[in-house]
Amino acid sequence: MDLKLVHTAVDAYAKGASRSDNARLRFFEGLFDIQQQRADLVAASDGYEVPAAPEAFELYRDDSPVFSKAPVTLDAAEFQKTCEMLASYLASDAGLSDEAAQALAAYDWSMFVEHADLALAGSDPALFIERMLQSISELDVSDDLPANVFMMVPAFALRAHLQPAAELIAKAARKGKPEDEPGHVHPVDCPICGTPSTASWVGAGAGSDGRGREQYCSICGHQWEYERVRCGACGSTNQNKLHYKNLEGDSAHRLLTCDDCGGYQRVVFREELDPSCPMVMEVEDVVMAKLDQVALDPRFRNQ
């Protein structure tokens, strides 16, 4: 991620934010700094052998995610170090209860790495997170530390260890794309790591017509072209079943709800943003977090 743009975007949003929203923005700003610091270290080690451009494009366009066929090898010691750094940061800055913060700060991440299937983390990160959450009773996690809070650490750590490879794959796939590429239905989930998209955005620069749309994956950082009128959760293209809704006074951040699957996705409309604020999906993801609570409110869903 581009930290300069991250800091500029956070500063722009912080000017008009409430005290709690500002604190949340600044917390994630620090989190992104750690993730990128660690991603730079992983990239410098140059351990991922990206396929040649034509092969990378074929892998990218295949029905299964690239990492399932060309997995990332996570270094256990470095992954442990990333988890330790993130855990320390969350314990001191995430606003946890004293008991949870102390338990997180004291946790021995060598225990986690010893039990973790890092090969799975490098080939199917979403399944890795799911399985580690299911086996949390084997990880000697304190009862004072909620499982979902504990698993935030390795989930955030994955970004640092997968992003460099994802960037190499995306670059190679663009280079290997033929000029006469036939039409293609874009995947709902991330074509590189297979994780469901976190959000999407619409506007200039997305798609070929300048008013297209791109999906965003928070786990590996990849963004990919997506159909303009389509559910970001199930892929439905039934226009009559898709509805945009937004909070009054904020047309830039909207919920796209789907009657077919009952799901929703948060969508940024780039041209509705303040021109002085660069669009950075990591920051937009933080800003739009409040829409998750709105989407789950039955009063909103029944409108």
Secondary structure as UniProt FT lines:
FT   HELIX           3..15
FT   HELIX           19..45
FT   HELIX           53..61
FT   HELIX           66..68
FT   HELIX           76..93
FT   HELIX           98..106
FT   HELIX           109..115
FT   HELIX           118..121
FT   TURN            122..123
FT   HELIX           125..134
FT   HELIX           136..138
FT   TURN            139..140
FT   TURN            143..144
FT   HELIX           147..176
FT   TURN            179..180
FT   TURN            191..193
FT   STRAND          199..202
FT   TURN            204..205
FT   STRAND          213..216
FT   TURN            218..220
FT   STRAND          223..226
FT   TURN            232..234
FT   HELIX           239..241
FT   STRAND          242..246
FT   TURN            248..249
FT   STRAND          253..258
FT   TURN            259..261
FT   STRAND          264..269
FT   HELIX           270..272
FT   TURN            275..276
FT   HELIX           281..287
FT   HELIX           289..296
FT   HELIX           298..301
//
